[in-house]
Amino acid sequence: MNPQIDKDQWTESLQVAKGWALRRKGIVALVVIAVFVLVGISFAAADDPEEVVRKFEEAVYNNDVDALEEIVSPDDDRMEIDRRHLADFLERIQKNERTMEMYLSLLRYQLASFEGNYAPYPDKYNLEQMDYYLKWEDGFLFDSYSIGVRPYYMRIKASEKGGTVKVDGEEVLTPEEGNIKVVGPLMPGRYKVEGSKKYPYALVKDTREVALFDDTDGEVEVEVDLTGTHVELYSAFGDTRVIVNGKPTDKTVKELKKFGPVSQDGSVTLQGERKFPWGVSRSDKKKVEQYTASVDLTPKPFADKKGQEQIISTINAHFKQWGQAVAKGDPSVYTVGDDGMKKELIEAIEEIRQGYKEESLGTRIDLDNIKFTYENDHYVLSIPVEYHYRHNDNFDERMQEEIVSRMVTLRYDEKGKRWWVHSSTHLYTWQAEDYFKGKGVVKSEFK
């Protein structure tokens, strides 16, 4: 073996080893530098849990939205942190000392738990109700801490399909989407939910103020009432056709029973219409107003002015003829009553004293308070009437004026096409006090 050759080989190997060592030191140095950089980043990115809790407490005590915004972290990346709802939380906790105490105590409890002082008992300490809590996240080299914000979901349920619902002014449910929609994730806070639906006779609106706080489920159901107002319809005749704003519908009172949704601002009028032996009659137009709960659509017992005059003349003839018949003692003078009334007249003549005198002066007939029904195969009217007359039925037989209130009942004769007086009963003062006040009171003076 040549010693010179061995020496050269050894020298060459030594040079290679030295180069590798120098390169290795560079790699190690780079690794060490990288580790320090990562550690620095981790320390910069992650607050100490004690520091996070302290900052939260300061934000709460000072009602500081800016400070709170710096330390919060959403549990759901889709949830945006917005200052208005951070302010909602701070306002609520500022106004409720008990709530503030609960939050601060539970955060301190969590802090102690993370530091290993004792194990948490969520059920006992209601940690699941906390919207803001001490949040721990496992990092590559170090753990990080922040104030976590739990997301909420709002399950909106409209009472009717085809409506629109907005949350804080943003449309979240369209008429094409049905009546149920889950909205979220949302921050804890206060929200304004507005629903609306257009109907033929009303624009129905409903507004709800919703508070999303301290709910263990994280999902709150909000019911939006788009049912609207309905008014009850009734009529003495179930087959009365309903008229809305002057336009006849194809529905009867019996079929509808309740009408709506309808606006209560007076913009909608209702009427009833039905065919009778004397012609087609309608009820007066009734406005649906703020306190309208029900509407009587019973048509009037006359189709026109002529039919109304027939009823008025029959009632006036009854009082004039009755007084004359009693004074004369002659029942044949009375021509407008049925057989029952004629029998009653004969009994009155027999009971009256000789020399009785009566002079009819006039009537007031309250057409606003007609009761119109169908009984025992007859159309029947009951009408309040004031009768003004003069008579001498007193101690000294002198003529004196008197006004009496009567409830006069008429029955319609379909064959004869006329009304007959069926009864006339006395109304006491307390019974008559609600009558004779409206525009439908017709006054007649006899000559």
C-alpha positions as CSV (number, residue, x, y, z in Angstrom):
1,M,0.0,0.0,0.0
2,N,1.3,3.4,-1.0
3,P,1.4,5.8,2.0
4,Q,1.3,8.8,-0.2
5,I,-2.0,7.7,-1.8
6,D,-3.6,7.0,1.6
7,K,-2.6,10.5,2.8
8,D,-4.2,12.2,-0.2
9,Q,-7.4,10.2,0.2
10,W,-7.6,11.1,3.9
11,T,-7.0,14.8,3.1
12,E,-9.8,14.7,0.5
13,S,-12.2,13.0,2.9
14,L,-11.5,15.6,5.6
15,Q,-12.3,18.4,3.2
16,V,-15.7,16.8,2.3
17,A,-16.5,16.3,6.0
18,K,-15.7,19.9,6.8
19,G,-18.0,21.1,4.0
20,W,-20.8,19.0,5.2
21,A,-20.4,20.2,8.7
22,L,-20.6,23.8,7.6
23,R,-23.7,23.1,5.6
24,R,-25.3,21.3,8.6
25,K,-24.7,24.2,10.9
26,G,-26.5,26.4,8.5
27,I,-29.5,24.1,8.4
28,V,-29.7,23.9,12.2
29,A,-29.4,27.6,12.5
30,L,-32.3,28.1,10.0
31,V,-34.4,25.6,12.0
32,V,-33.7,27.4,15.2
33,I,-34.6,30.7,13.7
34,A,-37.8,29.3,12.2
35,V,-38.8,27.9,15.6
36,F,-38.3,31.3,17.2
37,V,-40.4,32.9,14.5
38,L,-43.2,30.5,15.0
39,V,-43.1,30.9,18.7
40,G,-43.2,34.7,18.3
41,I,-46.2,34.5,15.9
42,S,-48.0,32.2,18.3
43,F,-47.4,34.5,21.2
44,A,-48.5,37.5,19.1
45,A,-51.6,35.7,17.9
46,A,-52.8,34.2,21.1
47,D,-53.6,36.1,24.3
48,D,-53.1,34.6,27.7
49,P,-56.5,33.4,29.0
50,E,-56.2,35.6,32.0
51,E,-55.6,38.6,29.7
52,V,-58.6,37.7,27.6
53,V,-60.9,37.5,30.6
54,R,-59.5,40.8,31.9
55,K,-60.2,42.5,28.6
56,F,-63.7,41.1,28.6
57,E,-64.4,42.4,32.1
58,E,-63.1,45.9,31.1
59,A,-65.3,45.9,28.0
60,V,-68.3,45.1,30.1
61,Y,-67.6,47.5,32.9
62,N,-66.9,50.3,30.4
63,N,-69.6,49.4,27.9
64,D,-66.8,49.4,25.3
65,V,-67.9,47.9,21.9
66,D,-64.4,48.5,20.4
67,A,-62.7,46.5,23.2
68,L,-65.1,43.7,23.0
69,E,-64.8,43.5,19.2
70,E,-61.0,42.9,19.5
71,I,-61.3,39.7,21.6
72,V,-64.4,37.9,20.2
73,S,-64.4,35.0,17.8
74,P,-67.5,33.5,16.1
75,D,-68.1,29.8,16.6
76,D,-69.4,29.6,13.0
77,D,-67.2,31.2,10.3
78,R,-70.4,32.1,8.4
79,M,-71.5,34.4,11.2
80,E,-70.4,38.0,10.8
81,I,-69.4,39.9,13.9
82,D,-71.3,43.2,13.8
83,R,-71.0,46.1,16.3
84,R,-74.7,46.7,16.7
85,H,-75.3,43.3,18.2
86,L,-72.2,43.5,20.3
87,A,-73.8,46.7,21.6
88,D,-77.1,44.8,22.2
89,F,-75.2,42.4,24.5
90,L,-73.4,45.1,26.4
91,E,-76.6,47.1,26.9
92,R,-78.5,44.1,28.2
93,I,-75.7,43.1,30.6
94,Q,-75.4,46.7,31.8
95,K,-79.1,46.9,32.7
96,N,-79.1,43.6,34.5
97,E,-76.7,43.3,37.4
98,R,-77.6,39.6,37.9
99,T,-76.8,38.8,34.3
100,M,-73.5,40.7,34.5
101,E,-72.5,38.8,37.7
102,M,-73.4,35.5,36.1
103,Y,-71.2,36.1,33.0
104,L,-68.2,37.4,34.9
105,S,-68.4,34.6,37.5
106,L,-68.7,31.9,34.8
107,L,-65.8,33.3,32.8
108,R,-63.6,33.2,35.9
109,Y,-64.8,29.7,36.5
110,Q,-63.8,28.7,33.0
111,L,-60.5,30.3,33.4
112,A,-59.8,28.4,36.6
113,S,-60.9,25.2,34.8
114,F,-58.5,25.8,31.9
115,E,-55.7,26.4,34.4
116,G,-56.4,23.0,36.0
117,N,-57.7,24.2,39.3
118,Y,-60.9,22.2,39.0
119,A,-63.1,20.4,36.5
120,P,-66.1,22.1,34.9
121,Y,-69.7,21.2,35.7
122,P,-71.7,22.7,32.8
123,D,-75.1,21.6,34.0
124,K,-74.6,23.1,37.4
125,Y,-73.1,26.4,36.3
126,N,-75.3,26.9,33.2
127,L,-72.3,27.3,30.8
128,E,-74.4,26.2,27.9
129,Q,-76.6,29.3,28.3
130,M,-73.6,31.7,27.9
131,D,-73.7,33.5,24.5
132,Y,-70.2,34.8,25.2
133,Y,-67.7,32.4,26.8
134,L,-63.9,31.7,27.2
135,K,-62.9,29.9,24.0
136,W,-59.9,27.6,23.8
137,E,-58.4,26.6,20.4
138,D,-55.6,24.0,20.1
139,G,-52.6,25.5,18.2
140,F,-49.6,23.9,16.5
141,L,-47.2,25.0,19.2
142,F,-49.3,26.9,21.6
143,D,-53.0,27.1,22.5
144,S,-55.0,30.3,21.8
145,Y,-57.8,31.9,23.7
146,S,-60.6,34.4,22.8
147,I,-64.2,35.2,23.7
148,G,-66.3,32.8,21.7
149,V,-69.7,33.9,20.3
150,R,-72.3,31.2,20.0
151,P,-74.5,31.3,16.8
152,Y,-78.2,31.5,16.8
153,Y,-80.7,30.3,14.3
154,M,-84.2,31.8,13.9
155,R,-86.9,29.4,12.7
156,I,-89.5,31.6,11.2
157,K,-92.9,30.2,10.8
158,A,-95.6,32.4,9.0
159,S,-99.2,31.5,9.7
160,E,-100.0,31.6,6.0
161,K,-98.1,30.8,2.8
162,G,-97.5,33.5,0.1
163,G,-96.2,36.2,2.5
164,T,-92.9,38.0,2.8
165,V,-90.7,38.1,6.0
166,K,-87.8,40.4,6.7
167,V,-85.3,40.3,9.4
168,D,-83.8,43.7,10.2
169,G,-85.0,44.9,6.8
170,E,-83.5,42.1,4.8
171,E,-85.9,39.8,3.0
172,V,-85.4,36.2,4.2
173,L,-88.7,34.6,3.2
174,T,-90.4,35.2,-0.2
175,P,-93.9,34.3,-1.3
176,E,-92.6,31.4,-3.4
177,E,-90.7,29.8,-0.5
178,G,-93.7,28.6,1.6
179,N,-94.2,29.7,5.2
180,I,-91.2,28.2,7.1
181,K,-87.5,29.3,6.9
182,V,-84.5,28.8,9.1
183,V,-82.3,32.0,9.2
184,G,-78.8,32.0,10.5
185,P,-76.2,31.8,11.9
186,L,-77.0,35.0,13.7
187,M,-75.2,36.8,16.5
188,P,-76.9,37.1,19.9
189,G,-78.8,40.3,20.0
190,R,-82.1,42.0,19.2
191,Y,-83.8,41.6,15.9
192,K,-86.8,43.1,14.2
193,V,-89.0,40.6,12.3
194,E,-91.5,42.0,9.8
195,G,-94.1,39.9,7.9
196,S,-96.6,41.0,5.3
197,K,-99.1,39.5,2.9
198,K,-101.4,41.1,0.3
199,Y,-105.0,39.9,0.3
200,P,-107.8,41.1,-2.0
201,Y,-109.2,43.4,0.8
202,A,-106.3,43.9,3.1
203,L,-102.5,44.2,3.5
204,V,-101.8,42.2,6.6
205,K,-98.7,43.1,8.6
206,D,-97.1,41.7,11.7
207,T,-94.0,42.9,13.5
208,R,-92.1,41.1,16.2
209,E,-89.1,42.2,18.3
210,V,-87.0,39.1,18.9
211,A,-84.3,38.8,21.6
212,L,-81.7,36.1,21.0
213,F,-80.1,35.7,24.4
214,D,-79.2,32.8,26.7
215,D,-81.1,30.1,24.9
216,T,-79.6,26.6,25.4
217,D,-80.9,25.2,22.1
218,G,-79.5,28.0,19.9
219,E,-82.7,27.9,17.8
220,V,-85.6,30.2,18.5
221,E,-89.0,29.8,16.8
222,V,-90.6,33.0,15.7
223,E,-94.3,32.9,14.7
224,V,-95.4,35.6,12.2
225,D,-99.2,36.1,12.2
226,L,-100.4,36.8,8.6
227,T,-104.0,35.6,9.3
228,G,-105.4,39.1,9.3
229,T,-108.7,40.3,10.7
230,H,-112.0,38.5,9.9
231,V,-115.4,39.8,10.7
232,E,-118.4,37.6,11.5
233,L,-121.3,37.8,9.0
234,Y,-124.9,37.0,9.9
235,S,-128.3,37.5,8.4
236,A,-131.8,36.5,9.2
237,F,-131.6,34.7,5.9
238,G,-128.7,32.4,5.3
239,D,-129.0,32.6,1.5
240,T,-128.3,36.3,1.6
241,R,-125.6,37.1,-1.0
242,V,-122.6,39.1,0.1
243,I,-121.7,42.3,-1.7
244,V,-118.2,43.8,-1.2
245,N,-117.5,47.4,-2.1
246,G,-120.7,47.4,-4.2
247,K,-119.7,44.3,-6.2
248,P,-121.8,41.1,-5.7
249,T,-119.8,38.0,-4.9
250,D,-120.8,34.4,-5.5
251,K,-120.9,33.6,-1.8
252,T,-123.8,33.7,0.7
253,V,-123.7,34.5,4.4
254,K,-124.2,30.8,5.2
255,E,-121.2,29.9,3.0
256,L,-118.8,32.5,4.3
257,K,-119.8,33.0,7.9
258,K,-116.6,34.9,8.4
259,F,-115.2,37.4,5.9
260,G,-111.5,38.4,5.6
261,P,-108.8,39.2,5.8
262,V,-110.2,42.6,5.7
263,S,-108.8,46.1,6.4
264,Q,-110.4,47.9,9.3
265,D,-109.7,51.5,8.0
266,G,-113.2,52.0,6.6
267,S,-112.1,51.3,3.0
268,V,-114.2,48.2,2.7
269,T,-118.0,48.1,2.7
270,L,-120.3,45.1,3.1
271,Q,-123.9,44.6,2.0
272,G,-126.4,41.7,1.9
273,E,-128.7,41.1,-1.1
274,R,-131.7,38.7,-1.4
275,K,-134.7,38.2,-3.6
276,F,-138.1,38.5,-1.8
277,P,-141.7,38.3,-3.1
278,W,-141.7,42.1,-3.4
279,G,-138.4,42.2,-5.3
280,V,-134.7,42.2,-4.6
281,S,-133.7,44.0,-1.4
282,R,-130.3,45.0,0.0
283,S,-129.1,45.9,3.4
284,D,-127.5,49.3,4.1
285,K,-123.7,49.5,3.3
286,K,-121.7,48.8,6.4
287,K,-118.1,50.0,6.7
288,V,-115.6,47.7,8.3
289,E,-113.8,49.9,10.8
290,Q,-111.4,49.6,13.7
291,Y,-113.7,47.9,16.2
292,T,-116.0,46.1,13.8
293,A,-116.3,42.5,14.9
294,S,-119.5,41.5,13.2
295,V,-121.8,42.8,10.5
296,D,-125.6,42.2,10.1
297,L,-126.3,41.8,6.4
298,T,-130.0,41.2,6.7
299,P,-131.6,43.0,3.8
300,K,-134.2,45.7,4.3
301,P,-137.9,44.5,4.1
302,F,-138.4,46.7,1.0
303,A,-136.8,46.9,-2.4
304,D,-137.4,50.6,-3.0
305,K,-138.9,53.8,-1.7
306,K,-142.4,52.6,-2.7
307,G,-142.0,49.4,-0.6
308,Q,-140.8,51.6,2.4
309,E,-143.9,53.8,2.0
310,Q,-146.2,50.8,2.0
311,I,-144.9,49.8,5.4
312,I,-145.0,53.4,6.8
313,S,-148.6,53.9,5.5
314,T,-149.7,50.6,7.0
315,I,-148.4,51.5,10.5
316,N,-149.9,55.0,10.3
317,A,-153.2,53.6,9.2
318,H,-153.2,51.2,12.1
319,F,-152.9,53.9,14.8
320,K,-155.4,56.3,13.1
321,Q,-158.0,53.6,12.4
322,W,-157.6,52.0,15.8
323,G,-158.3,55.3,17.6
324,Q,-161.3,56.0,15.4
325,A,-162.7,52.5,15.9
326,V,-162.4,52.6,19.6
327,A,-163.9,56.1,19.8
328,K,-166.8,55.2,17.6
329,G,-167.3,51.7,18.9
330,D,-167.1,50.4,15.3
331,P,-164.5,47.7,14.6
332,S,-165.3,47.9,10.8
333,V,-163.3,51.1,10.6
334,Y,-160.1,49.1,11.2
335,T,-158.9,47.5,7.9
336,V,-155.1,47.0,8.2
337,G,-154.9,44.3,10.9
338,D,-155.1,40.5,10.7
339,D,-157.8,38.4,12.4
340,G,-155.9,38.5,15.8
341,M,-155.7,42.2,15.8
342,K,-159.4,42.6,14.9
343,K,-160.3,40.3,17.8
344,E,-158.2,42.4,20.2
345,L,-159.9,45.6,18.9
346,I,-163.3,44.2,19.7
347,E,-162.2,43.5,23.3
348,A,-160.8,47.0,23.6
349,I,-164.1,48.6,22.4
350,E,-166.0,46.5,25.0
351,E,-163.7,47.8,27.8
352,I,-163.6,51.5,26.9
353,R,-166.1,53.8,28.7
354,Q,-168.8,55.6,26.8
355,G,-167.9,59.0,25.6
356,Y,-164.3,58.2,25.0
357,K,-162.6,60.4,22.4
358,E,-159.2,60.0,20.6
359,E,-157.4,62.2,18.1
360,S,-154.3,60.8,16.3
361,L,-151.6,63.4,15.9
362,G,-148.7,61.5,14.4
363,T,-146.0,58.9,14.6
364,R,-142.2,58.4,14.7
365,I,-141.2,55.1,13.0
366,D,-137.6,53.8,13.7
367,L,-136.5,52.1,10.5
368,D,-133.0,51.8,11.8
369,N,-134.1,49.2,14.3
370,I,-136.3,46.9,12.3
371,K,-136.1,43.2,13.2
372,F,-136.8,41.3,10.0
373,T,-137.3,37.5,10.1
374,Y,-139.1,34.6,8.6
375,E,-141.4,32.8,11.0
376,N,-144.2,30.3,10.6
377,D,-144.2,30.6,6.8
378,H,-144.4,34.4,7.0
379,Y,-142.0,37.3,6.6
380,V,-142.2,39.2,9.9
381,L,-141.2,42.8,10.8
382,S,-141.0,44.2,14.3
383,I,-140.6,48.0,14.3
384,P,-140.4,50.5,17.2
385,V,-143.0,53.3,16.9
386,E,-143.8,56.4,18.9
387,Y,-147.5,57.3,18.8
388,H,-148.6,60.9,19.5
389,Y,-152.3,61.4,20.2
390,R,-154.9,63.3,22.3
391,H,-157.6,61.6,24.4
392,N,-160.0,62.2,27.3
393,D,-159.4,59.0,29.2
394,N,-158.9,60.8,32.5
395,F,-160.8,61.8,35.6
396,D,-162.2,65.1,34.4
397,E,-162.7,63.9,30.8
398,R,-160.7,66.8,29.4
399,M,-158.5,66.2,26.2
400,Q,-154.8,65.6,27.0
401,E,-151.8,64.8,24.8
402,E,-149.7,61.7,25.3
403,I,-146.8,59.9,23.6
404,V,-146.5,56.2,23.9
405,S,-143.9,53.8,22.5
406,R,-145.0,50.6,20.9
407,M,-143.4,47.6,19.1
408,V,-145.5,47.0,16.0
409,T,-145.3,43.6,14.3
410,L,-146.2,43.2,10.6
411,R,-146.6,40.0,8.6
412,Y,-146.4,39.8,4.9
413,D,-149.3,38.3,2.8
414,E,-147.7,36.8,-0.3
415,K,-150.9,36.3,-2.1
416,G,-152.3,39.7,-1.4
417,K,-148.8,41.3,-1.7
418,R,-149.3,43.5,1.3
419,W,-148.4,43.8,5.0
420,W,-150.8,43.2,7.8
421,V,-150.5,44.4,11.4
422,H,-150.0,41.3,13.6
423,S,-149.5,42.8,17.0
424,S,-148.8,46.1,18.9
425,T,-147.2,45.8,22.3
426,H,-146.3,48.5,24.9
427,L,-142.6,49.5,25.3
428,Y,-141.6,50.7,28.7
429,T,-139.3,53.7,29.0
430,W,-136.2,51.6,29.7
431,Q,-137.0,49.4,26.6
432,A,-137.4,52.4,24.3
433,E,-134.4,54.4,25.4
434,D,-132.1,53.0,22.7
435,Y,-134.6,53.8,19.9
436,F,-135.6,56.9,17.9
437,K,-132.0,58.3,17.8
438,G,-130.8,57.6,14.3
439,K,-131.2,59.1,10.8
440,G,-133.6,56.3,9.9
441,V,-136.4,57.7,12.1
442,V,-139.4,58.7,9.9
443,K,-141.8,61.3,11.4
444,S,-145.4,61.6,10.2
445,E,-147.9,64.3,11.2
446,F,-151.6,63.6,10.8
447,K,-154.0,66.4,9.8
